[in-house]
Amino acid sequence: MLTAEQIAEFDENGFLKGDIILNDEQVELLRNELDDVLAGKTTKKPVLSHNLLDSGEENDNGESPYDGMKMSVNEKVVQVVNIWMASDAFYQHACNKQMTEEIAQLSRTDTLRIWHDQVQYKPPVTGGPTAWHQDHPLWPIIQPADLISAWVALDDAVIENGCMWMVPGSHKWGNHQKHLASDKGFMPYHRHPELLPEGAEIKAVPFEIKKGQVGYHHSLTWHGSPNNRSQMKRRAIAVHYMPGHTTYEPADGHVMLKYVTVNKGDIMQGSHFPVVYSTVGAR
């Protein structure tokens, strides 16, 4: 469980480093499961698996977070969305007791559902960047914008191999997705800074995470990651969790839209959005 000080830190910054929640054996299991999914050695299939940079495909809301970025055709970021549908081991990971309890604390909710998960793999040397973005603007079919993600490293994620960077306090500034950009050194800037609230300071900090460690971030926190030019792999699994009050708001162009079975304004729920934490009815 998180302390009051940790919760206050998350509320202030929009991100928080948690504990190491996976031991070496558990990490290796997930690495092997990922290899099997990417090799097609499972009868179950994830919703989406592709190379974000080489494929030229759009992301899960029909927009590309890489618009305007210059990159080599040899750069790669391999992404698998909803690997929990393809792997029981990744589903059990999404149900991790400590992780879901702590997300529930940060969300102030008694129920959590999976929105979706996402593996991102930046291979050695050729690992490409992930553009500066906010998560929730890329998820237009769910409201409100208060989801929290649990990002667990399957390799040490450090500056050298392209760890995530965060902008403290940016989750309090609202939706600025269409205005986010980066300079030649990958640091973020806002194309129209006059739209930011008074006192907003854009100062990115590295979010280094050890193998097996969890990091939490709010769905409006600005984050991105540069290239992996090192000899190290950078694999991670992020699970995006919906608080119990998250509702469906119709919009076009999202990979999960075909799985929605509820009406506008209803709680987003169903077999593709399973409950992984609940204290409802608990004694």
Secondary structure in CASP SS format (residue, H / E / C, confidence):
PFRMAT SS
TARGET T0000
AUTHOR 0000-0000-0000
METHOD secondary structure of the structure
MODEL  1
M C 1.00
L C 1.00
T C 1.00
A H 1.00
E H 1.00
Q H 1.00
I H 1.00
A H 1.00
E H 1.00
F H 1.00
D H 1.00
E H 1.00
N H 1.00
G C 1.00
F E 1.00
L E 1.00
K E 1.00
G E 1.00
D E 1.00
I E 1.00
I C 1.00
L C 1.00
N C 1.00
D H 1.00
E H 1.00
Q H 1.00
V H 1.00
E H 1.00
L H 1.00
L H 1.00
R H 1.00
N H 1.00
E H 1.00
L H 1.00
D H 1.00
D H 1.00
V H 1.00
L H 1.00
A C 1.00
G C 1.00
K C 1.00
T C 1.00
T C 1.00
K C 1.00
K C 1.00
P C 1.00
V C 1.00
L E 1.00
S E 1.00
H E 1.00
N E 1.00
L H 1.00
L H 1.00
D H 1.00
S H 1.00
G C 1.00
E C 1.00
E C 1.00
N C 1.00
D C 1.00
N C 1.00
G C 1.00
E C 1.00
S C 1.00
P C 1.00
Y C 1.00
D C 1.00
G C 1.00
M C 1.00
K C 1.00
M C 1.00
S C 1.00
V C 1.00
N C 1.00
E C 1.00
K E 1.00
V C 1.00
V E 1.00
Q E 1.00
V E 1.00
V E 1.00
N C 1.00
I H 1.00
W H 1.00
M H 1.00
A C 1.00
S C 1.00
D H 1.00
A H 1.00
F H 1.00
Y H 1.00
Q H 1.00
H H 1.00
A H 1.00
C C 1.00
N C 1.00
K H 1.00
Q H 1.00
M H 1.00
T H 1.00
E H 1.00
E H 1.00
I H 1.00
A H 1.00
Q H 1.00
L H 1.00
S H 1.00
R C 1.00
T C 1.00
D C 1.00
T E 1.00
L E 1.00
R E 1.00
I E 1.00
W E 1.00
H E 1.00
D E 1.00
Q E 1.00
V E 1.00
Q E 1.00
Y E 1.00
K E 1.00
P C 1.00
P C 1.00
V C 1.00
T C 1.00
G E 1.00
G C 1.00
P C 1.00
T E 1.00
A E 1.00
W E 1.00
H E 1.00
Q C 1.00
D C 1.00
H H 1.00
P H 1.00
L H 1.00
W C 1.00
P C 1.00
I C 1.00
I E 1.00
Q E 1.00
P C 1.00
A C 1.00
D C 1.00
L C 1.00
I E 1.00
S E 1.00
A E 1.00
W E 1.00
V E 1.00
A E 1.00
L C 1.00
D C 1.00
D C 1.00
A E 1.00
V C 1.00
I H 1.00
E H 1.00
N H 1.00
G C 1.00
C C 1.00
M E 1.00
W E 1.00
M E 1.00
V C 1.00
P C 1.00
G C 1.00
S H 1.00
H H 1.00
K H 1.00
W C 1.00
G C 1.00
N C 1.00
H C 1.00
Q H 1.00
K H 1.00
H H 1.00
L E 1.00
A E 1.00
S E 1.00
D C 1.00
K C 1.00
G C 1.00
F C 1.00
M C 1.00
P E 1.00
Y E 1.00
H E 1.00
R C 1.00
H C 1.00
P H 1.00
E H 1.00
L H 1.00
L C 1.00
P C 1.00
E C 1.00
G C 1.00
A C 1.00
E C 1.00
I C 1.00
K C 1.00
A C 1.00
V E 1.00
P E 1.00
F E 1.00
E C 1.00
I E 1.00
K C 1.00
K C 1.00
G C 1.00
Q E 1.00
V E 1.00
G E 1.00
Y E 1.00
H E 1.00
H E 1.00
S C 1.00
L C 1.00
T C 1.00
W C 1.00
H E 1.00
G E 1.00
S E 1.00
P C 1.00
N C 1.00
N E 1.00
R C 1.00
S C 1.00
Q C 1.00
M C 1.00
K C 1.00
R E 1.00
R E 1.00
A E 1.00
I E 1.00
A E 1.00
V E 1.00
H E 1.00
Y E 1.00
M E 1.00
P E 1.00
G C 1.00
H C 1.00
T C 1.00
T E 1.00
Y E 1.00
E C 1.00
P C 1.00
A C 1.00
D C 1.00
G C 1.00
H C 1.00
V C 1.00
M C 1.00
L H 1.00
K H 1.00
Y H 1.00
V C 1.00
T C 1.00
V C 1.00
N C 1.00
K C 1.00
G C 1.00
D C 1.00
I E 1.00
M C 1.00
Q C 1.00
G C 1.00
S C 1.00
H C 1.00
F C 1.00
P C 1.00
V E 1.00
V E 1.00
Y E 1.00
S E 1.00
T C 1.00
V C 1.00
G C 1.00
A C 1.00
R C 1.00
END
